[in-house]
Every structure is written in C-alpha cells, then in structure tokens.
Amino acid sequence: MLKRFLDYIRLNLINYIVNLKIHIYKGGAKMTSHVTFQQGVKECIPTLLGYIGIGLSFGIVAASQHFSVLEILLLCLLVYAGAAQFIICALVITGTPISAIVLTTLIVNSRFFLLSMTLSPNYKDYGIWNRLALSSILTDETFGVAITPHLKGETINDRWLHGLNITAYSFWAIACVLGAVFGKYISHPEMLGLDFAITAMFIFLAMAQFETITRSKVSIYIVLIAFVIVMMFILSWFMPSYVAILVTSICAATLGVVMDR
C-alpha cells in the first residue's frame, strides 16, 4: 500500500512538472516576474519530491543510530543541510570531538556562501535582517529554482524567495521527523525508489537551468564541465570528497567568471 501511495505521488508530481512547463512555454513571453509568496510556494513543489526521499532516509538513519525525534528535529531546523546532517550522525556515533564536528560541518556547508552571493543582487536593497533571513535557509535545491529566473533577468523579490525557502524548510523538517517516527516500518527504503528521488530532482533543476544557456556560451560550459570532472578525479585521490567538491566548485566558479568576461 505504501509503495502504491508513493507511486501515486510521483506520477502526480511528474504531471504537475509537465503541465507547469507547458504553461510556461504557452505563455509566449514566459513568466517575467516572481513577486508573490504564493508563487514561491508553487514553484517549490517540484523540489519536494526529493525532500520526501532524502528526509525520510535521514530520519530512518538517525533514528537507527539512537537519535531522538527532538534531536532529529533540531538538526533539521538548525543545520538544515542533508549532507551535513548525515555526516554529523556518523561523526557523533564514532565519538568524534565536537570541535571536529563543527569544523567539518562548516566546511561542508561553506558552499552556501557562494550560492547566497550569486543571488544577492536580487535583495541588496532590503534590510539586514531580511537579507539574513533570505540567505540563511537557502539550499542547493531552492537555489536551483531561483537561479533560473535570475539568469533570465526576471524579477525576483523577497516575498517570492521567502515562499520558496520557507516551504522547503518546513517540508524538510516534516519529512525527517516522519522518517524518524515511521522509519521502523520501512526496512528497505531503496525498494520504494526513495534513494533515487534526490537524483531525479537535480535532473529536473539542471534541465531548467540549461534553458538559459545561449549558443555563444556553450563552449564555456563544455570547458567548465570538463574542468570539474578532471579536478574531481585528481583531488579525490588525496582529500575527502566533500573538500574536493568545495575546492572544485570555487575554482570552477572563478574560471567561469574569467571566461565569461
């Protein structure tokens, strides 16, 4: 029954994404502004499928390692990063010193500085507290949604981004807690396709971003993709994968800025 329910959710979400794409393209000029909280909530919906799979998986893993539901909820609300939360669980179980856990989490999550800086031109005129709120709960997935209209030069304001971020933030916490509470009833989540959910979500986000690539910049993207592959292959030999990803991202971003001038 659970498998049928999840299949039903996936089918309806796929239909939603297809209809959303058709609606956007039939609009002729496409959507030129993202200014309401409700729009932000609506455009966040496709990313929530990935949050279902990863959130449930984290809740199951954390509960199996004897984290309480309250501790899992606090990790979701205060750390709010899937990769870092999984790492924290692993480090706590192995008795790693708290200083090493904090430093590792900081390194893993430092990529959000780059993501926030990329979108910062859209909210540079807002107050400091509003800007902190907009940046502090930005994730890879919400950034993937927001960067597409940003690159197209469409209007983005704080209400839209709050709708996007708060929806993702709330749903992530709910999914993780549900995983902790009901995880004992799901002994093999991979059989339900939950382990592929995050991959499917990123494929959709990547396809949305490819729409912004102009013909003149195709060669730049090819060079950057090749650069990332080579850098990851080399760096992974002598440093942890999360550090290699961070170093590669910074180098690729710098190279992209230089080549785009």
N, C-alpha and C positions, 0 to 999 in steps of 0.2 A: 504493500500500500504506500509506503514511504517513497519507494522508487517511482511509482506512478505519479505521486504528488510532485516530486522533483522534476520528472519529465514534463508534467503539465506546466510547471513554472517556466522551464527552459523554452518550451515551444511558444508560450505566450510572450516571453521576453524577446525571442527571435522575431516574432510577428511585429512586436512593438518597434524594434530597431528598423526592420524593413519598411514599415509604414512611416516611421519618422524620416528615413532617408528619402522616401518618395515624396513626402510632404515638403521637405526642404527643397528638393530639385524642382518640384512643380511650382514652387513659389516664384520662379523666374529669377528675381533679384536675390533670392535666398534671404535668410534672416539677417538683418543688418544691425540688430541691437539685442542685447541681453541685459535687461534692466529691471526685471521684477524677481522677487523672491520665488514666486510660483514657477517661473521659467527655470530658475536654478534647480529647484526640486525635480521638475520634469526631466531636465537634461541629465540629471544624476542617475536616473532609474537604470539605464543600461549597465552602469558600473556595479550595481548592487548584486548582480548575479555572481560576480567574482567574490564579493564580500561574503555571500552566503557560504560558498565553499571554503574559503580561507578562514573566515571567522569560526565556522563550526569546527574546522580542523584544529585551529588553535585552542578552542575551548576543550576539545577532546584530549589533546596532547597535554595541556596544562593541568586538567583535572586528573589525568592519569599519573602525573608527577606530583600529586598531592597539594596542588594549589587550591585554595578555597575559592568559592564563587566571588566573594568580595575582593580577594586579591586579583582574580582574573579581570573583574570589572575595573579596578583601579589601574591595572596595566593598560587596559584599553583606553581609559579616559586620560591618563597622564603620559603614557608613552605614545600610544596611537600610531604604531608602525608595525605591520605584520612581521617583517624580517627581524626587527629588533626584539619584538616580544618573544619570538621563538628562540632567539639567541639568549635572552635573559633567562628563560626557563632552563635551557641547557646549562648555562653557567651557574645558576643557583643550585641545581641538583648536584653538580660536581664540586660544590664548595668553593667556588671562585671568590676572591676578596671583593668587597663591594666597590672598591676603587677601580678595579679592573673591569667590573660590570658597567660602571658609569662611563668609563673611558671608551669601552667597546661600543656602547650604545650611542655615545656622542659621535664616534667615527662613522658608524653605520648610518645615522640619521643626518649627518652633515650635508648630504646631498640636497636637503630641503632648503638650505641657504641659496643654492643655485636656482632651484625652482621658484622660490619666492622672489628673487631678484629679477627673474625673467618676466614675471607678471607685474612687478612693482610699478611700471609706468601707468597702469590702469587705475591705481589707487594712491598715487603720490600726493593728491590734493586733499586726502582725508586726514582726520586727526590721528594722533599717535596710537591711541587705544584701539581705534577702528582698524588701523593698519596691522597692529599686533594680532587682533582677532582674525583678520583675513589670512595672515601668514601662518599663524600657529597651528591651525588644523588643516593646512594644505597637505595633500598626499600625492603620491605618484599618479593615482587614478583621477583625482579631481584636477590635477594639473594637466593630465592628458585631455580632459574635456575642455578646460579653459584655454589651452594653448591654441586650439584650432581657430576660434573666433579672434583671438589675439593676433595671430599671424595673418588673418584675413583683413585686419584693420577694422573689425566690427566693434561696436560699443559694448563695453563691459563695465558694470558699476558694482558697488559694494553689496547692494541688495541681491543681485543675481549670484554673486560669488558666495555670499552668506547662505543662500538657499542651497547651493551646490555643496558647500563644505559641511553645513550642519546636518543635511540629510545623510551624507556619507558617514559622518562622525557618529550619529545616533544609531544608524543601521549596523555599523561595525561593532559597537558595544553590545547591541542586542544579539547579533549573530554569535559573538564569542560567548556570551552568557548562556545562550541556548545550547551551544556546543558543550559547555561545562555541565549544564543541568541534564541534558538528554544524551550526552555522549556515550553513556554506558549501554544505550540501546543500539548504537551504530558501531559494530565491531570492525567493519571493513568499509570505511567511507569511500575508498577508491573505487569500489564496485558500483557506486552511485554516480560516478563521474565528477565528484566534488574536487578531486585533485586537478582536473583539467579546467575548472571554472576560471581561475585567475589567468590562465594562458589564453582562453577564448576572449576574455575581457580585454587583454592587452592587444590582441589581434585586431579587435574592433577599434580600439583607440588609435592604433597605428594606421589603420586604413583611413580613419577620419583625418589624421594629420597629413597623409600623403596627398589629400586633395588640395593642399595649399602649396605644393611644390610646383614651381614654374619650370618650363622646359630649359631655361637658361641655367637653372641651379641643379639640374640632375647630376651633372658631373661632380659637383661639390659633395652631394650626398653619397655618391658612389665612393669617392675618396674617403669620406668620413667613416662609412661603413667598413671599408677595408682596413682603415686605421684602427678602428675599435677592435676588430677581430684579431689583428696582429698583436696589438697591445695587450689584450686579454690573454692571448696564448702565451706571450712572453712573461708577463707579470705573474701569472698564476703559478709559474714554476717556483717562485721564491717569496711569495707573500700570500696571505689569506685572500680568498676570493672577494670578500666584501671590501678589502682595502684596494685590491686590483680594480674593482668596479669604480670605486671613488676616484682613484688616480686617473684611470682611463677616461672617465666622464669629464674631469677637469681639463685634461689635455685635449680631448676631442672638442669640447666646447670652445676652448681657446683657439684651436686650429680652425674651427668653423667660423669664428668671428673674423679671424685674419683673412681667410679665403673669401669671405662674403663682402669684403670691402672693395 
